[in-house]
């Protein structure tokens, strides 16, 4: 069995640039971060964090509708 496996994913370029910057500050590569995420998926038998829609107050909701 190979020691590594290649993955190809499509990511918004701006999100990738921002994430790479944060990860570099933390001293890790994007590949290392993805490996950590996938290990947590296995350990948690699912996504390792809550995924839900944000709840906005009335003022924020109105501002978003103006755009």
PDB file with one MODEL, atoms N, CA, C and O in Angstrom:
MODEL        1
ATOM      1  N   UNK A   1       0.841  -1.183   0.000  1.00  0.00           N
ATOM      2  CA  UNK A   1       0.000   0.000   0.000  1.00  0.00           C
ATOM      3  C   UNK A   1       0.884   1.244   0.000  1.00  0.00           C
ATOM      4  O   UNK A   1       1.864   1.302   0.744  1.00  0.00           O
ATOM      5  N   UNK A   2       0.549   2.251  -0.834  1.00  0.00           N
ATOM      6  CA  UNK A   2       1.384   3.458  -0.879  1.00  0.00           C
ATOM      7  C   UNK A   2       1.319   4.234   0.436  1.00  0.00           C
ATOM      8  O   UNK A   2       0.340   4.150   1.178  1.00  0.00           O
ATOM      9  N   UNK A   3       2.390   4.996   0.710  1.00  0.00           N
ATOM     10  CA  UNK A   3       2.440   5.786   1.941  1.00  0.00           C
ATOM     11  C   UNK A   3       1.535   7.005   1.876  1.00  0.00           C
ATOM     12  O   UNK A   3       1.093   7.504   2.911  1.00  0.00           O
ATOM     13  N   UNK A   4       1.255   7.489   0.674  1.00  0.00           N
ATOM     14  CA  UNK A   4       0.359   8.634   0.506  1.00  0.00           C
ATOM     15  C   UNK A   4      -0.564   8.397  -0.671  1.00  0.00           C
ATOM     16  O   UNK A   4      -0.314   7.536  -1.514  1.00  0.00           O
ATOM     17  N   UNK A   5      -1.627   9.167  -0.715  1.00  0.00           N
ATOM     18  CA  UNK A   5      -2.574   9.114  -1.813  1.00  0.00           C
ATOM     19  C   UNK A   5      -2.867  10.544  -2.248  1.00  0.00           C
ATOM     20  O   UNK A   5      -3.025  11.427  -1.406  1.00  0.00           O
ATOM     21  N   UNK A   6      -2.940  10.777  -3.536  1.00  0.00           N
ATOM     22  CA  UNK A   6      -3.182  12.123  -4.058  1.00  0.00           C
ATOM     23  C   UNK A   6      -4.677  12.422  -4.080  1.00  0.00           C
ATOM     24  O   UNK A   6      -5.500  11.543  -4.335  1.00  0.00           O
ATOM     25  N   UNK A   7      -5.013  13.698  -3.803  1.00  0.00           N
ATOM     26  CA  UNK A   7      -6.391  14.169  -3.900  1.00  0.00           C
ATOM     27  C   UNK A   7      -6.401  15.410  -4.783  1.00  0.00           C
ATOM     28  O   UNK A   7      -5.476  16.220  -4.735  1.00  0.00           O
ATOM     29  N   UNK A   8      -7.433  15.552  -5.577  1.00  0.00           N
ATOM     30  CA  UNK A   8      -7.626  16.759  -6.367  1.00  0.00           C
ATOM     31  C   UNK A   8      -8.947  17.372  -5.935  1.00  0.00           C
ATOM     32  O   UNK A   8      -9.989  16.720  -5.997  1.00  0.00           O
ATOM     33  N   UNK A   9      -8.905  18.636  -5.492  1.00  0.00           N
ATOM     34  CA  UNK A   9     -10.121  19.316  -5.063  1.00  0.00           C
ATOM     35  C   UNK A   9     -10.185  20.691  -5.709  1.00  0.00           C
ATOM     36  O   UNK A   9      -9.158  21.261  -6.075  1.00  0.00           O
ATOM     37  N   UNK A  10     -11.387  21.216  -5.847  1.00  0.00           N
ATOM     38  CA  UNK A  10     -11.576  22.556  -6.409  1.00  0.00           C
ATOM     39  C   UNK A  10     -11.963  23.484  -5.262  1.00  0.00           C
ATOM     40  O   UNK A  10     -12.929  23.233  -4.541  1.00  0.00           O
ATOM     41  N   UNK A  11     -11.198  24.552  -5.107  1.00  0.00           N
ATOM     42  CA  UNK A  11     -11.385  25.519  -4.029  1.00  0.00           C
ATOM     43  C   UNK A  11     -11.364  26.926  -4.623  1.00  0.00           C
ATOM     44  O   UNK A  11     -10.592  27.208  -5.539  1.00  0.00           O
ATOM     45  N   UNK A  12     -12.207  27.797  -4.101  1.00  0.00           N
ATOM     46  CA  UNK A  12     -12.177  29.199  -4.492  1.00  0.00           C
ATOM     47  C   UNK A  12     -10.763  29.734  -4.249  1.00  0.00           C
ATOM     48  O   UNK A  12     -10.242  29.588  -3.144  1.00  0.00           O
ATOM     49  N   UNK A  13     -10.132  30.347  -5.248  1.00  0.00           N
ATOM     50  CA  UNK A  13      -8.743  30.793  -5.106  1.00  0.00           C
ATOM     51  C   UNK A  13      -8.518  31.756  -3.933  1.00  0.00           C
ATOM     52  O   UNK A  13      -7.483  31.690  -3.270  1.00  0.00           O
ATOM     53  N   UNK A  14      -9.472  32.639  -3.676  1.00  0.00           N
ATOM     54  CA  UNK A  14      -9.314  33.584  -2.571  1.00  0.00           C
ATOM     55  C   UNK A  14      -9.337  32.871  -1.216  1.00  0.00           C
ATOM     56  O   UNK A  14      -8.557  33.202  -0.323  1.00  0.00           O
ATOM     57  N   UNK A  15     -10.234  31.894  -1.067  1.00  0.00           N
ATOM     58  CA  UNK A  15     -10.294  31.119   0.180  1.00  0.00           C
ATOM     59  C   UNK A  15      -8.990  30.353   0.368  1.00  0.00           C
ATOM     60  O   UNK A  15      -8.460  30.292   1.477  1.00  0.00           O
ATOM     61  N   UNK A  16      -8.467  29.763  -0.719  1.00  0.00           N
ATOM     62  CA  UNK A  16      -7.215  29.009  -0.619  1.00  0.00           C
ATOM     63  C   UNK A  16      -6.069  29.920  -0.193  1.00  0.00           C
ATOM     64  O   UNK A  16      -5.268  29.551   0.665  1.00  0.00           O
ATOM     65  N   UNK A  17      -5.989  31.105  -0.788  1.00  0.00           N
ATOM     66  CA  UNK A  17      -4.929  32.052  -0.442  1.00  0.00           C
ATOM     67  C   UNK A  17      -5.016  32.449   1.027  1.00  0.00           C
ATOM     68  O   UNK A  17      -4.006  32.466   1.730  1.00  0.00           O
ATOM     69  N   UNK A  18      -6.224  32.767   1.490  1.00  0.00           N
ATOM     70  CA  UNK A  18      -6.414  33.151   2.883  1.00  0.00           C
ATOM     71  C   UNK A  18      -6.071  31.996   3.832  1.00  0.00           C
ATOM     72  O   UNK A  18      -5.397  32.192   4.843  1.00  0.00           O
ATOM     73  N   UNK A  19      -6.540  30.801   3.496  1.00  0.00           N
ATOM     74  CA  UNK A  19      -6.266  29.636   4.341  1.00  0.00           C
ATOM     75  C   UNK A  19      -4.773  29.325   4.364  1.00  0.00           C
ATOM     76  O   UNK A  19      -4.216  29.040   5.425  1.00  0.00           O
ATOM     77  N   UNK A  20      -4.126  29.378   3.211  1.00  0.00           N
ATOM     78  CA  UNK A  20      -2.680  29.119   3.155  1.00  0.00           C
ATOM     79  C   UNK A  20      -1.921  30.090   4.065  1.00  0.00           C
ATOM     80  O   UNK A  20      -0.965  29.706   4.739  1.00  0.00           O
ATOM     81  N   UNK A  21      -2.357  31.344   4.074  1.00  0.00           N
ATOM     82  CA  UNK A  21      -1.704  32.353   4.902  1.00  0.00           C
ATOM     83  C   UNK A  21      -1.845  32.025   6.386  1.00  0.00           C
ATOM     84  O   UNK A  21      -0.876  32.104   7.141  1.00  0.00           O
ATOM     85  N   UNK A  22      -3.054  31.657   6.797  1.00  0.00           N
ATOM     86  CA  UNK A  22      -3.292  31.296   8.204  1.00  0.00           C
ATOM     87  C   UNK A  22      -2.488  30.057   8.576  1.00  0.00           C
ATOM     88  O   UNK A  22      -1.844  30.015   9.624  1.00  0.00           O
ATOM     89  N   UNK A  23      -2.531  29.054   7.712  1.00  0.00           N
ATOM     90  CA  UNK A  23      -1.821  27.802   8.003  1.00  0.00           C
ATOM     91  C   UNK A  23      -0.314  28.017   8.059  1.00  0.00           C
ATOM     92  O   UNK A  23       0.369  27.427   8.896  1.00  0.00           O
ATOM     93  N   UNK A  24       0.202  28.855   7.178  1.00  0.00           N
ATOM     94  CA  UNK A  24       1.632  29.159   7.210  1.00  0.00           C
ATOM     95  C   UNK A  24       1.997  29.819   8.543  1.00  0.00           C
ATOM     96  O   UNK A  24       3.027  29.495   9.134  1.00  0.00           O
ATOM     97  N   UNK A  25       1.156  30.741   9.015  1.00  0.00           N
ATOM     98  CA  UNK A  25       1.384  31.382  10.307  1.00  0.00           C
ATOM     99  C   UNK A  25       1.398  30.342  11.424  1.00  0.00           C
ATOM    100  O   UNK A  25       2.155  30.471  12.387  1.00  0.00           O
ATOM    101  N   UNK A  26       0.556  29.305  11.297  1.00  0.00           N
ATOM    102  CA  UNK A  26       0.498  28.240  12.299  1.00  0.00           C
ATOM    103  C   UNK A  26       1.612  27.214  12.137  1.00  0.00           C
ATOM    104  O   UNK A  26       1.770  26.318  12.966  1.00  0.00           O
ATOM    105  N   UNK A  27       2.383  27.354  11.062  1.00  0.00           N
ATOM    106  CA  UNK A  27       3.517  26.454  10.854  1.00  0.00           C
ATOM    107  C   UNK A  27       3.163  25.131  10.212  1.00  0.00           C
ATOM    108  O   UNK A  27       3.846  24.129  10.425  1.00  0.00           O
ATOM    109  N   UNK A  28       2.096  25.123   9.423  1.00  0.00           N
ATOM    110  CA  UNK A  28       1.737  23.874   8.753  1.00  0.00           C
ATOM    111  C   UNK A  28       1.343  24.123   7.310  1.00  0.00           C
ATOM    112  O   UNK A  28       1.001  25.240   6.922  1.00  0.00           O
ATOM    113  N   UNK A  29       1.399  23.072   6.536  1.00  0.00           N
ATOM    114  CA  UNK A  29       1.003  23.140   5.138  1.00  0.00           C
ATOM    115  C   UNK A  29      -0.488  22.839   5.005  1.00  0.00           C
ATOM    116  O   UNK A  29      -1.117  22.314   5.924  1.00  0.00           O
ATOM    117  N   UNK A  30      -1.033  23.179   3.851  1.00  0.00           N
ATOM    118  CA  UNK A  30      -2.421  22.846   3.574  1.00  0.00           C
ATOM    119  C   UNK A  30      -2.619  21.334   3.606  1.00  0.00           C
ATOM    120  O   UNK A  30      -3.636  20.848   4.100  1.00  0.00           O
ATOM    121  N   UNK A  31      -1.665  20.604   3.089  1.00  0.00           N
ATOM    122  CA  UNK A  31      -1.740  19.147   3.092  1.00  0.00           C
ATOM    123  C   UNK A  31      -1.806  18.598   4.520  1.00  0.00           C
ATOM    124  O   UNK A  31      -2.581  17.683   4.800  1.00  0.00           O
ATOM    125  N   UNK A  32      -0.996  19.156   5.416  1.00  0.00           N
ATOM    126  CA  UNK A  32      -1.030  18.718   6.819  1.00  0.00           C
ATOM    127  C   UNK A  32      -2.377  19.040   7.457  1.00  0.00           C
ATOM    128  O   UNK A  32      -2.915  18.234   8.216  1.00  0.00           O
ATOM    129  N   UNK A  33      -2.922  20.216   7.152  1.00  0.00           N
ATOM    130  CA  UNK A  33      -4.219  20.605   7.707  1.00  0.00           C
ATOM    131  C   UNK A  33      -5.336  19.685   7.203  1.00  0.00           C
ATOM    132  O   UNK A  33      -6.214  19.294   7.972  1.00  0.00           O
ATOM    133  N   UNK A  34      -5.301  19.346   5.928  1.00  0.00           N
ATOM    134  CA  UNK A  34      -6.307  18.434   5.374  1.00  0.00           C
ATOM    135  C   UNK A  34      -6.179  17.059   6.019  1.00  0.00           C
ATOM    136  O   UNK A  34      -7.188  16.414   6.307  1.00  0.00           O
ATOM    137  N   UNK A  35      -4.958  16.607   6.247  1.00  0.00           N
ATOM    138  CA  UNK A  35      -4.750  15.322   6.912  1.00  0.00           C
ATOM    139  C   UNK A  35      -5.335  15.347   8.323  1.00  0.00           C
ATOM    140  O   UNK A  35      -5.989  14.391   8.740  1.00  0.00           O
ATOM    141  N   UNK A  36      -5.103  16.432   9.058  1.00  0.00           N
ATOM    142  CA  UNK A  36      -5.673  16.564  10.404  1.00  0.00           C
ATOM    143  C   UNK A  36      -7.199  16.512  10.327  1.00  0.00           C
ATOM    144  O   UNK A  36      -7.840  15.811  11.111  1.00  0.00           O
ATOM    145  N   UNK A  37      -7.773  17.249   9.390  1.00  0.00           N
ATOM    146  CA  UNK A  37      -9.223  17.251   9.227  1.00  0.00           C
ATOM    147  C   UNK A  37      -9.747  15.837   8.944  1.00  0.00           C
ATOM    148  O   UNK A  37     -10.705  15.392   9.575  1.00  0.00           O
ATOM    149  N   UNK A  38      -9.125  15.142   8.006  1.00  0.00           N
ATOM    150  CA  UNK A  38      -9.598  13.801   7.650  1.00  0.00           C
ATOM    151  C   UNK A  38      -9.438  12.814   8.805  1.00  0.00           C
ATOM    152  O   UNK A  38     -10.286  11.941   8.986  1.00  0.00           O
ATOM    153  N   UNK A  39      -8.371  12.939   9.584  1.00  0.00           N
ATOM    154  CA  UNK A  39      -8.207  12.086  10.770  1.00  0.00           C
ATOM    155  C   UNK A  39      -9.337  12.350  11.767  1.00  0.00           C
ATOM    156  O   UNK A  39      -9.848  11.417  12.387  1.00  0.00           O
ATOM    157  N   UNK A  40      -9.724  13.609  11.922  1.00  0.00           N
ATOM    158  CA  UNK A  40     -10.821  13.948  12.825  1.00  0.00           C
ATOM    159  C   UNK A  40     -12.159  13.424  12.290  1.00  0.00           C
ATOM    160  O   UNK A  40     -13.013  13.012  13.076  1.00  0.00           O
ATOM    161  N   UNK A  41     -12.350  13.433  10.985  1.00  0.00           N
ATOM    162  CA  UNK A  41     -13.556  12.848  10.392  1.00  0.00           C
ATOM    163  C   UNK A  41     -13.653  11.378  10.779  1.00  0.00           C
ATOM    164  O   UNK A  41     -14.719  10.899  11.164  1.00  0.00           O
ATOM    165  N   UNK A  42     -12.540  10.670  10.675  1.00  0.00           N
ATOM    166  CA  UNK A  42     -12.516   9.243  11.028  1.00  0.00           C
ATOM    167  C   UNK A  42     -12.787   9.057  12.522  1.00  0.00           C
ATOM    168  O   UNK A  42     -13.617   8.232  12.904  1.00  0.00           O
ATOM    169  N   UNK A  43     -12.089   9.821  13.367  1.00  0.00           N
ATOM    170  CA  UNK A  43     -12.262   9.693  14.817  1.00  0.00           C
ATOM    171  C   UNK A  43     -13.673  10.029  15.280  1.00  0.00           C
ATOM    172  O   UNK A  43     -14.191   9.411  16.210  1.00  0.00           O
ATOM    173  N   UNK A  44     -14.296  11.014  14.626  1.00  0.00           N
ATOM    174  CA  UNK A  44     -15.644  11.449  15.008  1.00  0.00           C
ATOM    175  C   UNK A  44     -16.746  10.738  14.230  1.00  0.00           C
ATOM    176  O   UNK A  44     -17.933  10.916  14.504  1.00  0.00           O
ATOM    177  N   UNK A  45     -16.334   9.935  13.262  1.00  0.00           N
ATOM    178  CA  UNK A  45     -17.281   9.252  12.386  1.00  0.00           C
ATOM    179  C   UNK A  45     -18.234  10.266  11.731  1.00  0.00           C
ATOM    180  O   UNK A  45     -19.433  10.020  11.595  1.00  0.00           O
ATOM    181  N   UNK A  46     -17.669  11.398  11.335  1.00  0.00           N
ATOM    182  CA  UNK A  46     -18.450  12.459  10.702  1.00  0.00           C
ATOM    183  C   UNK A  46     -17.663  13.755  10.716  1.00  0.00           C
ATOM    184  O   UNK A  46     -16.489  13.773  11.084  1.00  0.00           O
ATOM    185  N   UNK A  47     -18.305  14.829  10.320  1.00  0.00           N
ATOM    186  CA  UNK A  47     -17.670  16.140  10.313  1.00  0.00           C
ATOM    187  C   UNK A  47     -17.357  16.512  11.772  1.00  0.00           C
ATOM    188  O   UNK A  47     -18.232  16.393  12.630  1.00  0.00           O
ATOM    189  N   UNK A  48     -16.135  16.958  12.066  1.00  0.00           N
ATOM    190  CA  UNK A  48     -15.741  17.184  13.461  1.00  0.00           C
ATOM    191  C   UNK A  48     -16.164  18.540  14.040  1.00  0.00           C
ATOM    192  O   UNK A  48     -15.599  18.989  15.037  1.00  0.00           O
ATOM    193  N   UNK A  49     -17.136  19.181  13.431  1.00  0.00           N
ATOM    194  CA  UNK A  49     -17.656  20.438  13.958  1.00  0.00           C
ATOM    195  C   UNK A  49     -19.085  20.605  13.468  1.00  0.00           C
ATOM    196  O   UNK A  49     -19.508  19.962  12.507  1.00  0.00           O
ATOM    197  N   UNK A  50     -19.818  21.478  14.144  1.00  0.00           N
ATOM    198  CA  UNK A  50     -21.213  21.717  13.805  1.00  0.00           C
ATOM    199  C   UNK A  50     -21.311  22.526  12.513  1.00  0.00           C
ATOM    200  O   UNK A  50     -20.570  23.490  12.319  1.00  0.00           O
ATOM    201  N   UNK A  51     -22.213  22.134  11.644  1.00  0.00           N
ATOM    202  CA  UNK A  51     -22.470  22.872  10.405  1.00  0.00           C
ATOM    203  C   UNK A  51     -23.913  23.360  10.467  1.00  0.00           C
ATOM    204  O   UNK A  51     -24.851  22.563  10.472  1.00  0.00           O
ATOM    205  N   UNK A  52     -24.078  24.685  10.516  1.00  0.00           N
ATOM    206  CA  UNK A  52     -25.425  25.237  10.596  1.00  0.00           C
ATOM    207  C   UNK A  52     -25.450  26.617   9.969  1.00  0.00           C
ATOM    208  O   UNK A  52     -24.418  27.275   9.841  1.00  0.00           O
ATOM    209  N   UNK A  53     -26.619  27.038   9.586  1.00  0.00           N
ATOM    210  CA  UNK A  53     -26.794  28.361   8.991  1.00  0.00           C
ATOM    211  C   UNK A  53     -26.646  29.421  10.082  1.00  0.00           C
ATOM    212  O   UNK A  53     -27.093  29.214  11.210  1.00  0.00           O
ATOM    213  N   UNK A  54     -26.024  30.548   9.756  1.00  0.00           N
ATOM    214  CA  UNK A  54     -25.891  31.607  10.752  1.00  0.00           C
ATOM    215  C   UNK A  54     -27.243  32.246  11.063  1.00  0.00           C
ATOM    216  O   UNK A  54     -28.133  32.290  10.214  1.00  0.00           O
ATOM    217  N   UNK A  55     -27.378  32.736  12.286  1.00  0.00           N
ATOM    218  CA  UNK A  55     -28.587  33.451  12.695  1.00  0.00           C
ATOM    219  C   UNK A  55     -28.210  34.921  12.829  1.00  0.00           C
ATOM    220  O   UNK A  55     -27.316  35.274  13.598  1.00  0.00           O
ATOM    221  N   UNK A  56     -28.898  35.773  12.076  1.00  0.00           N
ATOM    222  CA  UNK A  56     -28.603  37.204  12.066  1.00  0.00           C
ATOM    223  C   UNK A  56     -29.666  37.974  12.835  1.00  0.00           C
ATOM    224  O   UNK A  56     -30.843  37.614  12.815  1.00  0.00           O
ATOM    225  N   UNK A  57     -29.242  39.039  13.513  1.00  0.00           N
ATOM    226  CA  UNK A  57     -30.229  39.922  14.132  1.00  0.00           C
ATOM    227  C   UNK A  57     -30.901  40.733  13.017  1.00  0.00           C
ATOM    228  O   UNK A  57     -30.455  40.710  11.870  1.00  0.00           O
ATOM    229  N   UNK A  58     -31.972  41.444  13.362  1.00  0.00           N
ATOM    230  CA  UNK A  58     -32.759  42.172  12.349  1.00  0.00           C
ATOM    231  C   UNK A  58     -31.924  43.188  11.577  1.00  0.00           C
ATOM    232  O   UNK A  58     -32.081  43.329  10.364  1.00  0.00           O
ATOM    233  N   UNK A  59     -31.041  43.895  12.274  1.00  0.00           N
ATOM    234  CA  UNK A  59     -30.219  44.918  11.623  1.00  0.00           C
ATOM    235  C   UNK A  59     -29.259  44.313  10.595  1.00  0.00           C
ATOM    236  O   UNK A  59     -29.102  44.840   9.494  1.00  0.00           O
ATOM    237  N   UNK A  60     -28.637  43.230  10.959  1.00  0.00           N
ATOM    238  CA  UNK A  60     -27.708  42.557  10.045  1.00  0.00           C
ATOM    239  C   UNK A  60     -28.470  41.967   8.857  1.00  0.00           C
ATOM    240  O   UNK A  60     -28.025  42.082   7.715  1.00  0.00           O
ATOM    241  N   UNK A  61     -29.603  41.343   9.120  1.00  0.00           N
ATOM    242  CA  UNK A  61     -30.416  40.759   8.038  1.00  0.00           C
ATOM    243  C   UNK A  61     -30.857  41.841   7.047  1.00  0.00           C
ATOM    244  O   UNK A  61     -30.832  41.622   5.836  1.00  0.00           O
ATOM    245  N   UNK A  62     -31.259  43.001   7.560  1.00  0.00           N
ATOM    246  CA  UNK A  62     -31.680  44.093   6.678  1.00  0.00           C
ATOM    247  C   UNK A  62     -30.500  44.587   5.842  1.00  0.00           C
ATOM    248  O   UNK A  62     -30.652  44.865   4.652  1.00  0.00           O
ATOM    249  N   UNK A  63     -29.334  44.695   6.460  1.00  0.00           N
ATOM    250  CA  UNK A  63     -28.143  45.150   5.724  1.00  0.00           C
ATOM    251  C   UNK A  63     -27.784  44.165   4.627  1.00  0.00           C
ATOM    252  O   UNK A  63     -27.391  44.580   3.537  1.00  0.00           O
ATOM    253  N   UNK A  64     -27.908  42.884   4.884  1.00  0.00           N
ATOM    254  CA  UNK A  64     -27.590  41.874   3.868  1.00  0.00           C
ATOM    255  C   UNK A  64     -28.587  41.934   2.705  1.00  0.00           C
ATOM    256  O   UNK A  64     -28.213  41.684   1.559  1.00  0.00           O
ATOM    257  N   UNK A  65     -29.831  42.259   2.986  1.00  0.00           N
ATOM    258  CA  UNK A  65     -30.855  42.360   1.935  1.00  0.00           C
ATOM    259  C   UNK A  65     -30.632  43.566   1.034  1.00  0.00           C
ATOM    260  O   UNK A  65     -31.088  43.579  -0.109  1.00  0.00           O
ATOM    261  N   UNK A  66     -29.939  44.572   1.535  1.00  0.00           N
ATOM    262  CA  UNK A  66     -29.677  45.785   0.759  1.00  0.00           C
ATOM    263  C   UNK A  66     -28.668  45.565  -0.351  1.00  0.00           C
ATOM    264  O   UNK A  66     -28.669  46.309  -1.331  1.00  0.00           O
ATOM    265  N   UNK A  67     -27.814  44.573  -0.228  1.00  0.00           N
ATOM    266  CA  UNK A  67     -26.745  44.351  -1.208  1.00  0.00           C
ATOM    267  C   UNK A  67     -27.246  43.884  -2.525  1.00  0.00           C
ATOM    268  O   UNK A  67     -26.455  43.658  -3.441  1.00  0.00           O
TER     269      UNK A  67
ENDMDL
END
